[in-house]
Amino acid sequence: MSIYKKIAIGVISIFVFVLLLNIGLNYWIKKQLPIIVHEKNKTAYHINYEKIEVSLWSRNIYATTLLVHPKNQPENSPTKTGIYSKIESITIKHFNVWDLAFRDIIQAESIIINKPRVILYKKNDKLLNNSKSIRTEIIEPFQKVIAVSNIYLNDGTLDVVSLQNNKPIFSVKNILLKLEGILITDATLKEKIPMHYEKYVLVFDSLYYKPNQFYHLNIGQLSTENNFLKIKKFSMLPEYNRKEFVQKLEKEKDIYTLKVDSASINKMDWGFKNDRFFFKANSLVMNHFDAHIYRDKAVKDDLSKKYLYNHLLRNIKFPLQIDTLQILKSKLVYEEETDKSNGPGALTFDHFNMQATNLRSGFGLKKTTDVKIKVACQFMKTSPLNVDWSFNVLDLKDSFHIQGTIDNFNVAAMERFTKPYIKTTFTGTFKKYHFNFYGNDDTSKGNASLEYDDLKVKLYKKKHPEKEAKLKTAVANLLLKNDSDERPKNADVEVERIKDKSFYNFLWRNIAESLKKILI
């Protein structure tokens, strides 16, 4: 026999052996996979599939129509609890034959999950019972069945449903997830984030979340990758109309309606360090932020202390840092209604632009520069308003400095606010009003100046604020000059803080006191 025939027979023999080995291993692995998935599955979930294909040449596993449901669910029970999922297909790439054959675990390079539909039924209205839920109920159990370095999820949906009312707590659609460089060990499973990863991409749309009985959140689209995040069409909306909302309140509280066209966070870094969450970002930019705030003064007062922003930031229990916050081309409306008012009075701030720098929590800091906030907007749709505000997070006295200027303001628009606070209404024009106040958690001092034209005042009785005090009005208008003679009139003010009222109430009382001194 020639050397060529021997080589040919050897090659053919090796090929046949490998082919038979492949067929045998394929057959054996196909028999072994159901044992791993079913009999040796130590998770709390049954996993079933319609069809499975295994290729030793490419070391890939392909399964279709996978169903996941809890093991402890009674058969034919009308009530469901736990996770239920249907997955169109899963591809496991480059699996380790040895681990599959002898360790009863599918160890692979990556898993591709197509069109997973996941529903989590909850006995309560909480999205997570505790911070360990994802680790103990999802990641840790399935790590015992399959371990991969990369996860790719396409076109997923997730719904969390409350069994109390069979309504969604959380819902998100069209999820695309890429998670690469995954490392899960006994050590990482003990951490707040139970895995390490090198990079991630997450994109989804149509998010709905109901954090409590009063509000729900919507996001049109979100995309995030390692160090940036972008959101489109965010809203936080009340669950009830104003009348229903107010009826459910035990104490006075603002009702918020918030909408943002788009927001982006750049150079973002977040995670856990020594089991403590941290968040840092170079900038947060919000475009077309529409904030509507309503308060009904007929509700019982909330007499708890309202802390100033120094204190609120200082007492955040984790490191928070946003170097620059910008709110652009936005609108703020504040409405307040009393049982004696004919409908709510509204303050409007259109074309609202704000920049805040050096926003930080006080956690772990011994020294920090001041938070500085600049606002430029149109007040009551016509009058330019500019404000400069600064404070230091670490100042235990909660000191602040705020100054601002408003030009060409028709004061009649303020009737619904001056009448209940200082029992006074005005007509005329403030050509220029400037205020400059320094304050803290106890008191404030400062000064204000005003140039005005054609001003008239009307005073109301203290005990019957709906009735005009005609004599006082007549005397006040005799004493009050119709204009300031083209030069500003000045006043010094000192106001004691009412600690169960907000910072904005404190600011307004300073402004009202200055107007009273200048005009009355």
LINQUI-V332347 format. One record per pair of residues at least 24 apart in sequence whose C-alpha atoms are under 8 Angstrom apart, sorted by the first residue. I is the first residue (numbers start at 1). GAP is how many residues later the second one is. Records with the same first field share a line. If there is no record, write none. Layout:
I->GAP ; GAP
This chain:
22->34
25->31
26->28 ; 29 ; 30
29->25 ; 71 ; 72
30->24
32->69
36->68 ; 69 ; 109
37->108
40->64
41->104
42->99 ; 102 ; 103
43->98 ; 99 ; 101
44->26 ; 27 ; 28 ; 97
45->24 ; 25 ; 26
46->24 ; 25
58->35 ; 36
59->34 ; 35 ; 36 ; 37 ; 38
60->31 ; 32 ; 33 ; 34 ; 35
61->30 ; 31 ; 32 ; 34
62->27 ; 28 ; 29 ; 30
63->26 ; 27 ; 28
64->24 ; 25 ; 26
65->24
80->41
81->39 ; 40 ; 41 ; 42
82->38 ; 39 ; 40
83->35 ; 36 ; 37 ; 38
84->34 ; 35 ; 36
85->31 ; 32 ; 33 ; 34
86->30 ; 31 ; 32
87->26 ; 27 ; 28 ; 29 ; 30
88->25 ; 26 ; 27 ; 28
89->24 ; 25 ; 26
90->24
104->41
105->39 ; 40 ; 41 ; 42
106->39 ; 40 ; 41
107->39 ; 40 ; 41
108->38 ; 39 ; 40 ; 41
109->39 ; 40 ; 41
110->38 ; 39 ; 40 ; 41 ; 42
111->37 ; 39 ; 40 ; 41
112->39 ; 40 ; 41 ; 42
113->38 ; 39 ; 40 ; 41
114->39 ; 40 ; 41 ; 42
115->38 ; 39 ; 40 ; 41 ; 42
116->37 ; 38 ; 39 ; 40 ; 41
117->39 ; 40 ; 41
118->38 ; 39 ; 40 ; 41
119->39 ; 40 ; 41 ; 42
120->38 ; 39 ; 40 ; 41
121->39 ; 40 ; 41 ; 42
122->38 ; 39 ; 40 ; 41
123->39 ; 40 ; 41
124->38 ; 39 ; 40
125->37 ; 39 ; 44 ; 87
126->43 ; 85
127->33 ; 42 ; 43 ; 84
131->61
132->60
135->54 ; 59
139->55
140->49
148->34
149->31 ; 32 ; 33 ; 34
150->28 ; 29 ; 30 ; 31 ; 32
151->26 ; 27 ; 28 ; 29
152->24 ; 25 ; 26 ; 27
153->24 ; 25
168->42
169->39 ; 40 ; 41 ; 42
170->37 ; 38 ; 39 ; 40
171->35 ; 36 ; 37 ; 38
172->32 ; 33 ; 34 ; 35 ; 36
173->31 ; 32 ; 33 ; 34
174->29 ; 30 ; 31 ; 32
175->27 ; 28 ; 29 ; 30
176->25 ; 26 ; 27 ; 28
177->24 ; 25 ; 26
178->24
191->84
192->80 ; 83
193->78 ; 79
199->26 ; 27
200->25 ; 26
201->24 ; 25
213->26
214->24 ; 25 ; 26 ; 31
215->24
226->42 ; 43
227->39 ; 40 ; 41 ; 42
228->36 ; 37 ; 38 ; 39 ; 40
229->35 ; 36 ; 37 ; 39
230->32 ; 33 ; 34 ; 35
231->31 ; 32 ; 33
232->28 ; 29 ; 30 ; 31
233->26 ; 27 ; 28 ; 29
234->25 ; 26 ; 27 ; 28
235->24 ; 25
246->50 ; 53
249->50
250->49 ; 50
251->48 ; 49 ; 50 ; 51
252->43 ; 44 ; 45 ; 47 ; 48 ; 49 ; 50
253->42 ; 43 ; 49
254->39 ; 40 ; 41 ; 42
255->38 ; 39 ; 40
256->35 ; 36 ; 37 ; 38
257->34 ; 35 ; 36
258->31 ; 32 ; 33 ; 34
259->29 ; 30 ; 31 ; 32
260->26 ; 27 ; 28 ; 29 ; 30
261->25 ; 26 ; 27 ; 28
262->24 ; 25 ; 26
263->24
276->42
277->41 ; 42
278->40 ; 41 ; 42
279->40 ; 41 ; 42
280->39 ; 40 ; 41 ; 42
281->40 ; 41 ; 42
282->40 ; 41 ; 42
283->39 ; 40 ; 41 ; 42 ; 43
284->38 ; 40 ; 41 ; 42
285->40 ; 41 ; 42 ; 43
286->40 ; 41 ; 42
287->40 ; 41 ; 42 ; 43
288->39 ; 40 ; 41 ; 42 ; 43
289->38 ; 39 ; 40 ; 41 ; 42
290->40 ; 41 ; 42
291->40 ; 41 ; 42
292->40 ; 41 ; 42 ; 43
293->39 ; 40 ; 41 ; 42
294->40 ; 41 ; 42
295->40 ; 41 ; 42
296->40 ; 41 ; 42
297->39 ; 40 ; 41 ; 42
298->39 ; 40 ; 41
302->198
303->197
304->196
305->194 ; 195 ; 196
306->193 ; 194 ; 195 ; 196 ; 197
307->134 ; 192 ; 195 ; 196
308->90 ; 133 ; 194 ; 195
309->84 ; 89
310->81 ; 82 ; 83 ; 84 ; 85 ; 86 ; 88 ; 89
311->82 ; 85 ; 87
313->47 ; 48 ; 49 ; 80
314->46 ; 47 ; 48 ; 49 ; 79 ; 80
315->46 ; 47 ; 48
316->45 ; 46 ; 47
317->44 ; 46
318->43 ; 45
319->41 ; 42 ; 43 ; 44 ; 45
320->39 ; 40 ; 41 ; 43
321->37 ; 38 ; 39 ; 40
322->35 ; 36 ; 37 ; 38
323->34 ; 35 ; 36
324->31 ; 32 ; 33 ; 34 ; 35
325->29 ; 30 ; 31 ; 32 ; 34
326->27 ; 28 ; 29 ; 30
327->25 ; 26 ; 27 ; 28
328->24 ; 25 ; 26
329->24
340->126
341->75
344->72
345->71 ; 72
346->70
347->32 ; 33 ; 67
348->31 ; 32 ; 33
349->28 ; 29 ; 30 ; 31 ; 32
350->27 ; 28 ; 29 ; 30 ; 31
351->25 ; 26 ; 27
352->24 ; 25 ; 26
353->24
360->33
361->32
362->31 ; 32
365->29
366->28
367->27
368->24 ; 25 ; 26
380->33
382->27
383->24 ; 25 ; 26
384->24
397->43 ; 44
398->42 ; 43
399->39 ; 40 ; 41 ; 42
400->38 ; 39 ; 40
401->35 ; 36 ; 37 ; 38
402->34 ; 35 ; 36
403->31 ; 32 ; 33 ; 34
404->30 ; 31 ; 32
405->27 ; 28 ; 29 ; 30
406->26 ; 27 ; 28
407->24 ; 25 ; 26
408->24
418->94
419->41 ; 46
420->45
421->91
422->90 ; 94
423->36 ; 37 ; 38 ; 39 ; 42
424->33 ; 34 ; 35 ; 36
425->32 ; 33 ; 34
426->29 ; 30 ; 31 ; 32
427->27 ; 28 ; 29 ; 30
428->24 ; 25 ; 26 ; 27 ; 28
429->24 ; 25 ; 26
435->76
437->73
441->56 ; 58
442->54 ; 55 ; 57
443->51 ; 52 ; 53 ; 54
444->49 ; 50 ; 51 ; 52 ; 53 ; 66
445->47 ; 48 ; 49 ; 50
446->46 ; 47 ; 48
447->43 ; 44 ; 45 ; 46 ; 67
448->42 ; 43 ; 44 ; 45 ; 63 ; 66
449->39 ; 40 ; 41 ; 42
450->34 ; 38 ; 39 ; 40 ; 68
451->32 ; 33 ; 35 ; 36 ; 37 ; 38
452->30 ; 31 ; 32 ; 34 ; 36
453->29 ; 30 ; 31
454->28 ; 29
455->26 ; 27 ; 28
456->24 ; 26
476->44
479->41
480->39 ; 40
489->29
490->28
491->26 ; 27
